[in-house]
Amino acid sequence: MTLYQPFLDHAISYLTDRLPDLRPYPIPVGFASKSAIVGKGKHENEVVTTSYGYQSSKLRQIRAAHVQGGSSLQVLNFVIFPRLNYDLPFFGADLVTLPGGHLIALDMQPLFRDHHDYQAKYTKPILPIFETYQPHLPWGGDFPEEASQFFSPAFLWTRPQQDEVVETHVFSAFKDYLQAYLDFCDQANPTTDPALLEEIEASHLRYLRYRAEKDPARGMFTRFYGADWTEKYIHGFLFDLEKQVAKS
């Protein structure tokens, strides 16, 4: 079992328990699973990327990309995008293991970072969770300044060295953040205010365009699977809202 398989298994099981209306989210042909052989000789290795997609009445897309490439390359990108008639934040977990160590990013990314009432509603309640893990998962250092606009004050960004820290403290934080997010979902009511609906859609598109343009996995996927597949995967599945809006 790979390092992040328990995270994925827990998320799917927990979502199934918490969301009675959970159902599959369509994964375009060619994206459910993709593999490539990398390296040569004794360094040859197979890299497999598996995609998962779900949705519910309040959540537009729950999706995961799980990359398994041996002990020194493991990635789980797990993101939840709410439907556009809710003011819910995004749930984002980037769990990355590379030869140099682990990179962990976990957050509920706010739609409106500078709105005091919004932060009081969605960030303040999870700050105690964030503070609980700070002693075990200290700040990971430099982070792109342009990206900071999309993260909350409860952004957990850390670079643990030991697998054991990932298996214990990171896994526990992942479970706590996901539980808190689904608690927010339970309480969320749809909005019908045209001005707010416009703001929500604009915030979603701004975030997805940034993430699609700056996706740190682009180079990795291009190296493994080629540029054509990578761009279609990023825009057609990982960050597909623009295509969905264009269809509607």
N, C-alpha and C positions, 0 to 999 in steps of 0.2 A: 504493500500500500504506500502511495506517495504521501508526502508531507501534508498536502492540502486536501487530500481526499476526504478526511474526516470533517473538514469545514464544509465541503460541498454536500456530503451526505447529511450532515446536521441541518444545513439550510433547507434542503429539499424536504426533509422529514418535518421540520418545524413549520415551514410554509404550508405544507399539506395539512398539518394539525390545526393551524391558526386560521387558514383561509378556506372555508368550505366551498367557495366558488372558484378555487384555483383550477386553471385549465392550461393546456399547452399554448405556447406562443409560436406562431409559424417560423420555422428556421428555413431560409431559402436553400434550394438544392445546392449541394456542394459544400455546405458550411457545417453540417452536423458533426462531421469528423474529417480530419485531414492529417496525413502523415508524410514524413520525408526522412530520407536517410542522410545524415550529415557526418562529416569527418571521414577519415580514411584509416584503413588498417585497424590497429588495436583501439584507435580513437573513434571508430565508426559507431554511430548510435542512431536509433530511431527517435524522432520527435513526433509526438501525436498531440493534436489539438482537438479537443472535444467541446462542442457547444451545447448549451441547454437553454430552453426558453419557456417561460410561463407568463400568465397574466391573470388578473382578477377584475372584479367590478371597479375597484379603486386604483389598481396598479396596471399601467399600460404595458409595461415590459419588465419582466424579471429575467435577467439573463446572466449566464456564466460562460466564461471561456477558460478551460482547464488545459494548460500546456504541460505535458510530461515528457521530459527529455533526459532522464537520468538524475542522479543525486545532485548535480550541479546546475540543473535547469528545471525549475518547477515554478509554475505561475498559476494563480487563480485570480481572475478578474470577475468580481461578482457585483452587479449593479442593479438597482431597482429604480425605475422611472415611473412616477405616479401618472395617472391620467390628467389631462389638461384642465379638468374642471375641479381640481383639488389644489390647495396651496401647499401640499406636503413637500418636504425637501426630498432630495435624491439620497438613496443609500448607496455608498460606495466602499468596496473593499478591494484593494490591490495588494495581493500577497505574492511576493516575488522572491525566489531563491536563485542566485547566480553564483558563479565560482567565488566571488568576493564576499558573499554573505547574504543576509536576508534584508529585504526592503519591504516595510509594512506601512500601508496607508489605510486608515479606517475613519469614516466620517459620515455624518448626515449633512450633505451639502445644501445650504440654504438657497431658496429661490431669490430671496431679497436680503442680502447680507447687511445692508445699512438701515433696515427697518427695525427700530427698537422693539415694537410690538411683536414682530415676527420672530426675532431672536428670543424674546421672553417666552414665546409659545413653544418654540422647537429646540432652542439651544440650551437655555437655562436648565430645563429638566434633565438633560443628559450630562451636564458638567460634572455632577458627582461621580458618574461612571468614569468619565475621562480622568478625574483626579485620583480615583482609586487605582488606576493602572499606571499613572505617571512614575511612581517609584520603581516599577518593574520594567516599564517601557519608556525610557527617557526620550526627549526630543531628538530626532535623527539628524539635525543639522540643516545645512543649506537646502532651500527649496525654491523653485523658480518664483520670483516676485510676481510675475504676471498671473501665475496660477493661484496665488493666495486669495484673490478676489472670490474664488469659488468655494473656499473652505470655511468651516465654522470655527469658533473658538474651542470647540471640542474635538478638533482634528487630531487624531492620533497618528503621528508620523515617527517611526522608530526604525532602528537598524540593529536588531539583536544579532549576536554572533552565534549563539548556541541553538541547535534544533530544539532543545528542551524548552527554551523560552517560548518558541513558536507553538510548540505542542501544548503548553500550559497557559501562560499569561495571554498570549495573542489569541489563542482559541477561545479562552474565557471572555476576553473583550469582544471578540467577534459575536459570540452568542448574546452577550448583554446588549450590544448595540442593535443587533437584529431584533431582539425582544422589544427594546424600547421603540424601535421604528414601527413594528407591527402594533404596538400599543397606540402610537400616534394614528396609525391607519384606522384602528377601531373607532377612534374619537372623531375622525375627519368627516366633515360634511361638505357636500359639493357646493360650489359657488355658481350663482347665475348672474353676478354683476358683470356686465359687458366690459367695463374698464379693467377690472381685475383679471378677467379671463384673457384679455389682450396682453396684460403684463405677464401673466403666467406663461403663456405661449412664447412670448419674446424671451423670457428668462430661460425656458427650456432650450430654445433654439440657440441662444447665445452660448450656453454651456456645451451643448452637443457639438456645435461648430468648432468651438475651441478644442474640445477633447478629440474630435476627429482629426483636426489639423495637427495637433501636438501629440497624438497618441505615441507614447514611448515604445509601444510594441511594434510600431510600423517597421522599423529596421530589422527586428528579429523575424517577423513574419515574412518580410520580403526576401530575406536571406534563405529562409526555409522553403517558402512556397511560391515565390515570385511576386512581382509588383502587381500584376493584373488581379490575381486572387486576393491579395492583401487589400487593395483599394476597395474592391467589391465587398469584402468581408467587413471592413471598417464602416463603409457608408451604407451597406445593404443589410447589416445585422447589428453590429455593435452600437452604432449611432445612426439609427434608421429613421429618426423622426422627420427629417426634411422630406424624405421620400414618401412617408405616410401622409404628411400634410399636403404634399403635392397631389396625391391621389384623391384626397377628400374634396 
